[in-house]
Amino acid sequence: MLTLTPTPPANAFVSSAEVGGVQPAYPLEVHFCVECTHAQLLDVVSPEDLFSDYVYVSGTSAVFRDHFARYASEVMQRYPMAAQELVVDIGSNDGTLLRCFQALDCRMLGIDPARDIAAKATEAGVETIEGFFTPALALEIREKHGPAAVVTANNVFAHIDDLGAVVEGVRTLLKPDGVFVFEVSYLVDVLEKTLFDTIYHEHLSYHSVGPLVRFFQANGMELIGTDRVDSHGGSLRGFVQLKGGPHPVAQSVNDRLAEEKELGLNRPEALLQFGDRITAVRDTVMGLLDDLRGRGAKVAGYGAPAKATTLLYHFGIEPETLEYIVDDSPLKQGLHTPGLHIPVLPATVLETQPVDCLFILAWNFADSIMENLKPFRAAGGQFLVPLPKPKIQ
């Protein structure tokens, strides 16, 4: 078991009126199953509490818009489909991925439980069903829209407690030659790069290929391909078909299995060693912060992703350490971070309340953030990037 500091839900931002109130913190412990070798949280926070009033939208990031454009193109190239086939995205958020499929002449339908985001996506032309994906909903969709050539679930397949029910729904919805495509944070990257802050209550599962192969086999499906992609510091893209489907199993599946065995992901010791590396990173980052503040430097955060909640809590960073946090999402601006209640402000605050160093909490976008803030660097500003390897630039 890997134990991190308990936190409030990672996206439970609060308004100014709620600042000062105490938000409940929940245990954050990753457990390893010695039988199936899967890693997951056992403390499950209600999905209604986590996702109904969601504040993350993928469309605010140019990096993710480009990522999803490539994603849609690669799926179409690997598994060609006729014009106007149906693509259904589970956890479709603001419809960024679906628009990419639409541009490739597909019909599209989104499903997302976040009320406001689903409504805005529909208003913007991406039909989105507000709710959680279930076998019953899958049947309704098939009866109304026909079967789907592609079902996607990106950065949500790790969020779901009852994955068996989701896969049942996918089986119901897919055409006989259809494919289910998902992206999840890859446990290999999490361990190798010490990406501990991707562990938070929305992420119940920490996926690797070995357990996924067995899971899909037990649920009437077959993992037929795996890609390693760069998003979120390192993710796994999986391709799945109905059991007995027409697509061959790619060599990439066996390659991943061999790599995971060599890395010892089938043994609980991998998590224990991971804990030691987290401690070493924490000591380095806190030393850099203490040195900056000891020299009188003002420090602000840049980016308020969900992962920041885990990092701030586990490193023991006090609210007064950061002047504020900058984030580009209008949905987060004007709010305060979960539990610590650090104000989240637009980038214009860098001009009105200047700081000496930006602590890049959205470290997976560090390169693009620093590129966009060349004037800040030219004026003598510095950047502290905590992961994968702590450094000041």
N, C-alpha and C positions, 0 to 999 in steps of 0.2 A: 504493500500500500504506500502511496505517495500522499503526504499530507501538506496542503498549502494553507495559508491563513484564511479563515472564514471571511466571506464578503457578502454584501448585498448583491442582488441580481445585477449583472454587469452593465445592463442598459437602463437601470432604474434611476434615470436623471430626475431631478426635482426642480420645481419652480422656486423663485425667490421667497415666496410666501411659506414654503416648506423647509427652508434652510433653518437649521437648528434642531429640527426634529430628528429622532433616532430611527434609522431604518434597520430592519432586522437583517442580521448576517447569518448565512447558512454555511454548514461545513463544506469544504472543498477538498475532497479526498478521492484519489483515483485508485480503484481496486483492480487487481489482476486475477483473472480466472485461470487456475492452473489446468483446468480440463479443456477449455476451448481457446485459451490464450488471448481472450479479448480483454481490453482495458476500458473501464467505464466508471462514472460516478454512481453511487448508490443513493445519494440524497437528491431526490427529484423535486424541483420547485414546480408548482402548477404552471403548465404551459399558457393558461389564460393570463396569469400574472406576468409572464415573461413576454408574450408576443402580441397581446391585444392592443396595447398602446406603444408600438415600436417606434424607435427614432432613427434607425439605420436605413439609409437608402443607397443602393449601389450606384445610381446614376450620377451622384455628385463627384465621383472619381473618374477622371479621364483614363487612368490606368485600368480600371475595371471595365469601362466602356470598350476599350481596345481589346481587353482580355476576352470579353464575351463575343465580340465580333469575330475573333479568331476561333473561339470555341464553336460557334454555330457553323462556321465555314468548315472546320475540321470534321464535325459530326456528319455534315452533308457529304463531304468527300469520302469518308470512310463507309458510310451507309447511305448511299444515294436513294432518294425518294422522288416520287412524282410531284408535280406542281400541286399546290393546295392540299397537301397532306397535313394532318393535324399534329401540332406540337403542344404538349401540356407541360407547364412548369409548376412544380410543387414548391411553394415558398417563393413565389415569383417577385415579391417585393414591388418595386416600381415599374417592372416590365422591361428592364434594360436588355436582358437576354432575349426575351420574346420579340422585341423589335428587330433584333439581329436576324432571327429566323424569318420574320415577316419580310425583311428585305430580300430574303432568298426564296420568296414566293411560297411561304407556308401559311396555313391557317394557325392561329395561336389562341391559347386560353391559359390564363393564370389562376392560381389558387393561393391565397395568402390570408392568414388570420388577423393581420394588422388592419384594423377598421379604416383608419384615415388613409393609409398608404394604398390599400386596395381600392378605395373609392376614387382617389386621385388618379390611379393608374387607369381605371375604367373611363374616367372623364377625359383622360389624355389619349384614349383610343385603344388601350390594351384591356380587353374584356377580362375582368378578374373576379372570381368568386371569393367572397369573404368567408373564410372558415378553415378548418383543418381537413386535410386529406384523409378520407376514410374509404373502406370498401363500398359503402353505400353511396357515397358521393361519386366514386369512380363509375359505378353502374349508371347513375343518373347522367353523368357526362357522356358515357358511351351511347346511351339511348338517345340523347339529344344531339350530340355532335358527331357520333360515329367513333370508331376505334382510333387510337393514336399511333402514328408511326414512330414517334419519339416522345418519351416522358423524361423530364429532367428534374433534378433535385440538387441544387448547388448550395453548399454550406448550410444545408438543413438536414441532411441524412444523419448527421451526428447529433441533431437536436431532439430526436424523437425517442420516446421511451418504448413504445410498442412498434418496433420496426417490422415485426411480422405482419401487423395489420396494414402497414403502408405497402409492403410487398404484395400482399393479397390484392390491394387496390390496383397496384401497377399491373399485376397479372390480368385483372379484369379489364383494364383499359387498353392494353397493348394489342396491336395487330399480331398475327402469328409470326411475322418476320420483323416486328418492331423491336426497338432497343430502349432500354432504360439507361440513362447516363447520369452519373452523380459525381460531385466533387466534394471531398472532405479533407480536412487537415490530416496529413499523413503522419502516423506515429513515428516512422523512421526519421522524418525531418524534425519533428518535435523533440526527439531524444538527441539526435546528432547536433542540432543547432541550439539546444537548450531553450526551446520556444515554450517555456512553461506558461507564459501569459495567455496562450491560446486555450488554457484550461479555465473554464468558467461555467456557470450553471446552465447556460444554454446548450453547451457542448456536453452531452451525456456520454457519448462514445468517442474513443480515440482509436481510429480504425487502422488496421493493417490487413494485408491481403489474405494471410492464412485464415483468420477467423471469417473473413468475408466469403471466401470460397465455400467454406462449410455451411455458413448461414444461408447463402443463396441455394445451395444444393438441397438443404432441408426444407426450403420453401418454394420448390417448384421452378427455380430459375437457375441460370448459369452465368458465372462471371467469365466473359469472353475476351476482355482486354483491359489493360491498365496503363495509364500514362502518368508520369510525374510532371507536375506543372509548378510554376513559380508562385502562384497566388498565395497570400497569407503566409509567406515565408517558406512554403513548401506544401503542396497538396497532392492528393491522389485523385485522378479522374478514372472512374470505373465504367465499363460498358457491360451491360447485362442483357441476356435474352431469355425468353421462355425456355424451359428445359426441353431439349430436343429441337431447338430452333435451327435455322439454316446457316448461321454464321459460324465459321471455325473459331476455335479458341486460339488466341494469339500467343506467341512465344513470350510476350511481356508478362503474362500471368505466372508462368514457371520461373521467369527471371526474378520477379519480385519475391516469390516464395523462397528461392535460393538465397537471395540477399537477406531476407528477414531471418532465416535460420542461421546464417553466418553471423549476424549481428546479435543473436541471442534473444530475439523478441518473443520467443516461446518460453522464456524463463522469467520469473519474477525479479531476479537480480537486476534486470535492465532498469526497472523503476527505481530501485534503491540507489543505484549509481547515478541516476538522473538527479535525484535529490541532492547529492553532493555537488554536482555541477551547478545547480541552481544557487546553492549557497555561495559558491565561488563567484558567480556573476553578480549576485547581490552585493557582496563585499566590494567588488571592483566599482560598481556603479555608485554605491553610497560613498565610496572614497572620492570619486570624481565630483560628486555633488557637494560633499563637505569641503573639498578644496576650493571649489568655485565660490561657495557662500562665505568661506573663511576669508577670501580675498575681496569680499564685499560685492560680488557679482549678483545681479538680479537674474533669476531664472524663471522662465515660463514653459509650460508644456505646449507641444504642438501635436494636435490630433487627439480626439476623445473617443477612440474605438472601444469596443467592449473589453478588449484585452488589457486596456489601461487600468481597469478596476483591479484585476488580479495583480498586476505589477505594482501599483501604488500600495496596495494593502500588504502584499507579501514582503516588499522591500521596507515597509514601515515608513513610508514617506509621509510626513505630516502636511496638513493643508497649507501651513504658512511657508513651506519650502518653495512652492510655486506661486508666482504672482497671480496667474490665471492660466487657462488653457485655451489655445486657439483651435477652432475647428471650422471647416468650410461648409458644413451642413447647416442650413437654416433651421432644421428641426431641432438641433442641439444648442444653437446660439441663444443666449439668454437663460439657459438652464444651468444647473449645478451638478457636479459629478456625484454618482451614487455614494452615499455614506460620508465621504470626506467633504462634499459640498464646495468644491473648488469651482469658481465661475468659468463658464465656457463662453467665449466671445469670438466675434469675427476677426479676420486678420487685420482690419483697420486699427485695432487696439495697439498693434506694434508701433504705430506712429504716435498715438496719443499717450501711451504708457510704455515707453521703450524698455527693453531688457537687454542683458548682455549675452545671454545664452538661451537657446531653445532646446528643451529636452524632448526629443522626438518620440512620443509615445506610439504614434502610428509608424513604427520603424520599418514596416514592410513597404512603405511609400517614401522612405528617407531620401532616395536619390531624386525623385521628382519634387519633393518638398524643398530640398536644398537648391535644386535648379531654379525653382520658382522664386526663391528668396535670395537671389544673388545680391540685391542692394543691401540686405541685412548683413550678409557676410562682408561686402565691400566696406561697410561702415564699422567693421571690427567685430561683428557678432559671431558667436560660435554655436556649434550644434553638438549636443550630446546624444549619441545613438546608443541605446542600451543593448540591443540584440541585432543579429546573432552574437556579435562580439563587441563588448563595450568600447567606445572610443569617442574622443572629442575631435571634431573637424572644424 
